[in-house]
Amino acid sequence: MPIVEVTIVPVGTGTTSLSRYVADMQNLLEQAREPIHYQLTPMSTIIEGELTDLLEVVRRLHESPFVQGADRVCTTIKIDDRRDRPSSMEQKMKSVADRLQSST
C-alpha cells in the first residue's frame, strides 16, 4: 500500500507559528472520506492508502492554507509505493524494530 509523506508550508502568513494550519490539516485528515491512515510527526504527516485517494487528500491539504488566507503554499510530497509485497506504516516500523531486537 502506498505511503505518502507530505509537508505543507504556508508562506507570508505574518507569523512564524504554523500550528493553526497544521491543526486544520489534521482535522481535514480526520474527516477524510477516503479510507486512509495517517500519523502526524514533528516535521510532516505520513498518510497511507490507495494512491488515487492519497493524491486527492494531498490536494485538499495543499488547498487548506489558501482557505485560511495564505497567499502562497509550498508542498513537498514523497511517495513510497512498494508493489513486490504488502507494505504499511506499521509493517515498516515493525521491520526496523525486529532488526534492532535481533542486533542486541
Beta strands, then each sheet from edge to edge (+ up, - down):
strand 1: 3-11
strand 2: 37-40
strand 3: 45-48
strand 4: 72-80
sheet 1: 2+ 3- 1+ 4-
end
